[in-house]
Amino acid sequence: NRELKFLQVSENLLKFIELQRSDIIGRPIQTFTVSFFELPELALNAKKALEGTELSIEKQYHQKNQAIHLRIKHIPTTFDDGEPGVILVVEDITDRKQTEEKMRRMMQEWETTFNFISDMVFIQDNDYCILRANRAFASFLHKTPGECIGKKCYQLLHGLNNAHASCAWSQVQQTKKPMTVEFYEPHLDRYLEISASPILTDSGGITGSVHIIKDITERKRKEP
């Protein structure tokens, strides 16, 4: 309520903080020594919610030597007598946070491996738009990987506004099978070998492709 005294509490929260209902009801939040209630944002945001501001925070909380991630919402409300109050909603989001952290580590490992590959590699969608590019590919074009993302592959490789006549991806879209082509690219003055492989869904649809490029200029120029 306005005095930050607890008027009601759910069974789930009682189990979480390991207190009895009688230990909480009627007491101001500032009087508790239980570590959960000592989170500084609880009282501060409750005061703001009394003024009509809804707030939501994510906070790491330690309980029994375990890190628990909480989402805490402060929702303004009005009692039957017209007095302002606050509904405090606490959600345990530990599983979600752990999954996000695991995915973040996996992405870092994937990016490291992706950039370690000496061949030029990029991933594009069905509209020839580059989604990922490794450092070798970007360096070949005198760009950064970030500068390649969002560009059309035929713009970067061929200096064209449409797909190249020998485009491996155009053929992959028709056959759904990997394709390798070799050609001289005057825009770069290099001979290239480009292998394109489709990225398929479980139902067999194509969502994009992976391209691996080799600069075969030296080999081609040595050929009779």
Secondary structure as UniProt FT lines:
FT   TURN            2..3
FT   HELIX           11..17
FT   HELIX           21..23
FT   TURN            24..26
FT   HELIX           29..31
FT   HELIX           35..38
FT   HELIX           40..50
FT   TURN            51..52
FT   STRAND          55..63
FT   TURN            64..65
FT   STRAND          66..78
FT   TURN            80..81
FT   STRAND          84..92
FT   HELIX           94..116
FT   STRAND          120..124
FT   TURN            126..127
FT   STRAND          129..133
FT   HELIX           135..140
FT   TURN            141..142
FT   HELIX           145..148
FT   TURN            149..150
FT   HELIX           153..158
FT   TURN            165..166
FT   HELIX           168..175
FT   STRAND          179..185
FT   TURN            186..189
FT   STRAND          190..200
FT   TURN            202..203
FT   STRAND          206..215
FT   HELIX           217..222
//
